[in-house]
């Protein structure tokens, strides 16, 4: 079995030219044997019981982080803590059973807070299940047409800028909670909520 190929910016385009093999498990996680069966480079000869024995402790650690984080992000999105708890349990469970990557750490996504909070402000909390179903449909389309390979072409600067923007908007939108400001009007745009918080700091 060949050594695991590391995906870098230099060989991303070469991998795409080759057709982007092993779409389900990613370009660097395995290959097919002579019989057409997939073999994982990470753990080619380990049984399901062995994998569970090795991963139960990391799973508990991830759950200890994921559950409170999911509840916090649910509140920041304008939803309820119970919704965050349900999402933290059933979302990763379904994705873990049906997903195809050995690298995925499944849990809440802070990047969705700003999108969800604006949708809740405009349409109410009832819109969130429909958004979740639409997101699942889009993910299915991406999988069917093997579009995930083009994510490798996103520049690192874009990803870092995206992460910084998410952190900034979440932080500013939670100023009212940090300073204990209550009964402030809520707006659909985060910068208006930040303005309300700064404008009422004298009431903290």
C-alpha positions as CSV (number, residue, x, y, z in Angstrom):
1,X,0.0,0.0,0.0
2,X,1.4,3.4,-1.0
3,X,2.2,6.0,1.6
4,X,-0.6,8.5,2.4
5,X,-0.3,11.5,0.1
6,X,-0.4,14.8,1.8
7,X,-2.6,17.4,0.1
8,X,-0.8,20.7,-0.2
9,X,-1.4,23.8,-2.3
10,X,1.2,22.4,-4.8
11,X,-0.5,19.2,-5.6
12,X,-4.2,20.2,-5.3
13,X,-4.4,21.0,-9.0
14,X,-2.6,17.7,-10.0
15,X,-5.1,15.8,-7.9
16,X,-8.1,17.5,-9.7
17,X,-6.5,16.7,-13.0
18,X,-6.4,13.0,-12.1
19,X,-10.1,13.1,-11.5
20,X,-10.2,13.5,-7.7
21,X,-10.3,9.8,-6.8
22,X,-11.8,8.5,-3.5
23,X,-14.5,11.2,-3.4
24,X,-16.2,9.6,-0.5
25,X,-13.3,9.4,1.9
26,X,-11.2,12.3,0.6
27,X,-8.1,12.3,-1.6
28,X,-5.6,11.4,1.1
29,X,-7.5,8.8,3.3
30,X,-7.3,5.6,1.3
31,X,-7.5,3.8,-2.0
32,X,-9.2,0.8,-3.7
33,X,-7.6,-2.6,-3.8
34,X,-7.4,-4.9,-6.8
35,X,-10.9,-6.2,-6.1
36,X,-12.4,-2.7,-6.1
37,X,-12.8,-2.6,-2.3
38,X,-11.9,0.5,-0.4
39,X,-9.0,0.3,2.0
40,X,-8.2,3.0,4.5
41,X,-4.6,4.1,4.8
42,X,-5.3,5.3,8.4
43,X,-6.6,2.0,9.7
44,X,-6.6,-0.7,7.0
45,X,-6.9,-3.7,9.1
46,X,-8.9,-2.6,12.2
47,X,-12.3,-3.9,13.1
48,X,-15.3,-1.8,14.2
49,X,-14.8,-2.9,17.8
50,X,-11.1,-1.9,17.7
51,X,-12.1,1.5,16.3
52,X,-14.7,2.0,19.0
53,X,-12.1,1.0,21.7
54,X,-9.6,3.5,20.4
55,X,-12.1,6.4,19.9
56,X,-14.5,6.3,22.8
57,X,-12.3,8.6,25.0
58,X,-11.8,11.2,22.3
59,X,-15.5,11.0,21.6
60,X,-16.3,11.9,25.2
61,X,-13.9,14.8,25.1
62,X,-15.4,16.2,21.9
63,X,-18.9,15.7,23.4
64,X,-17.9,17.7,26.5
65,X,-17.0,20.6,24.2
66,X,-19.7,20.2,21.6
67,X,-22.7,20.1,23.8
68,X,-22.3,23.3,25.7
69,X,-20.9,25.0,22.6
70,X,-24.0,23.9,20.7
71,X,-26.3,25.3,23.4
72,X,-24.4,28.6,23.4
73,X,-24.6,28.9,19.6
74,X,-28.3,28.1,19.6
75,X,-28.9,31.0,22.0
76,X,-26.7,33.3,19.9
77,X,-28.8,32.3,16.9
78,X,-32.0,33.4,18.5
79,X,-33.2,29.8,19.2
80,X,-33.7,27.9,22.5
81,X,-31.1,26.0,24.5
82,X,-33.1,22.8,24.0
83,X,-32.7,23.2,20.2
84,X,-29.0,23.4,20.6
85,X,-28.9,20.3,22.8
86,X,-31.0,18.2,20.4
87,X,-28.8,19.4,17.5
88,X,-25.6,18.5,19.4
89,X,-26.9,14.9,19.9
90,X,-28.7,13.9,16.8
91,X,-26.8,15.9,14.2
92,X,-23.3,14.3,14.9
93,X,-24.9,10.9,15.4
94,X,-26.5,10.8,12.0
95,X,-23.5,12.3,10.3
96,X,-21.2,9.9,12.1
97,X,-23.2,6.9,10.9
98,X,-23.7,8.1,7.3
99,X,-20.5,10.2,6.8
100,X,-17.5,9.0,4.9
101,X,-14.5,10.8,6.3
102,X,-12.1,9.6,9.0
103,X,-11.1,13.2,9.8
104,X,-14.5,14.8,10.6
105,X,-15.0,16.1,14.1
106,X,-18.8,16.6,14.1
107,X,-20.3,19.4,16.1
108,X,-21.9,22.9,16.0
109,X,-20.7,25.4,13.4
110,X,-20.2,29.0,14.7
111,X,-20.2,30.3,11.1
112,X,-24.0,29.6,10.9
113,X,-24.8,31.9,13.9
114,X,-25.0,35.1,11.9
115,X,-27.1,33.5,9.1
116,X,-29.5,31.9,11.6
117,X,-29.9,34.9,13.8
118,X,-30.8,37.1,10.8
119,X,-33.3,34.5,9.5
120,X,-34.9,34.2,13.0
121,X,-35.1,38.0,13.3
122,X,-36.9,38.2,9.9
123,X,-39.0,35.1,9.9
124,X,-39.2,33.7,13.4
125,X,-37.7,30.6,14.9
126,X,-40.0,28.4,12.8
127,X,-37.8,29.0,9.8
128,X,-34.8,27.0,11.2
129,X,-36.1,23.4,10.5
130,X,-36.6,24.4,6.8
131,X,-33.2,25.9,6.6
132,X,-31.7,22.7,8.0
133,X,-33.6,20.6,5.4
134,X,-32.4,22.9,2.6
135,X,-28.8,22.6,3.9
136,X,-29.1,18.9,3.8
137,X,-30.4,18.9,0.3
138,X,-27.6,21.1,-0.9
139,X,-25.0,18.8,0.8
140,X,-26.6,15.8,-1.0
141,X,-26.3,17.6,-4.3
142,X,-22.7,18.4,-3.6
143,X,-22.0,14.7,-2.9
144,X,-23.8,13.4,-5.9
145,X,-22.0,15.7,-8.3
146,X,-18.6,15.4,-6.5
147,X,-18.3,19.1,-6.0
148,X,-16.5,18.9,-2.7
149,X,-13.1,18.5,-4.5
150,X,-13.2,22.1,-5.6
151,X,-13.1,23.2,-1.9
152,X,-9.4,22.4,-2.2
153,X,-8.9,25.4,-4.4
154,X,-10.1,28.0,-1.8
155,X,-7.1,30.1,-0.8
156,X,-6.0,30.0,2.8
157,X,-6.4,33.8,3.1
158,X,-10.1,33.4,2.3
159,X,-10.5,30.8,5.1
160,X,-8.6,32.9,7.6
161,X,-10.6,36.0,6.7
162,X,-13.8,34.1,7.0
163,X,-12.9,32.8,10.4
164,X,-12.0,36.3,11.6
165,X,-15.3,37.7,10.3
166,X,-17.3,35.0,12.1
167,X,-15.4,35.6,15.4
168,X,-15.9,39.4,15.1
169,X,-19.6,39.2,14.4
170,X,-20.4,36.7,17.1
171,X,-18.3,38.6,19.6
172,X,-20.0,41.9,18.9
173,X,-23.5,40.4,18.8
174,X,-23.0,39.0,22.4
175,X,-21.8,42.3,24.0
176,X,-25.3,42.7,25.5
177,X,-25.0,39.4,27.3
178,X,-21.4,40.1,28.4
179,X,-22.3,43.4,30.0
180,X,-25.7,42.2,31.4
181,X,-27.7,44.6,29.2
182,X,-31.4,43.5,29.1
183,X,-34.5,44.6,27.2
184,X,-32.5,46.1,24.3
185,X,-34.2,46.1,20.9
186,X,-33.0,43.4,18.6
187,X,-32.2,44.1,15.0
188,X,-31.6,41.7,12.0
189,X,-28.2,43.2,11.3
190,X,-25.4,42.4,13.8
191,X,-23.8,45.9,13.5
192,X,-27.1,47.5,14.7
193,X,-27.1,45.1,17.7
194,X,-23.5,46.1,18.4
195,X,-24.5,49.7,18.2
196,X,-27.3,49.2,20.7
197,X,-24.9,47.5,23.1
198,X,-22.2,50.3,22.9
199,X,-24.9,52.9,23.1
200,X,-26.2,51.5,26.4
201,X,-23.0,50.6,28.2
202,X,-23.8,53.2,30.9
203,X,-26.7,50.9,32.0
204,X,-24.4,47.9,32.6
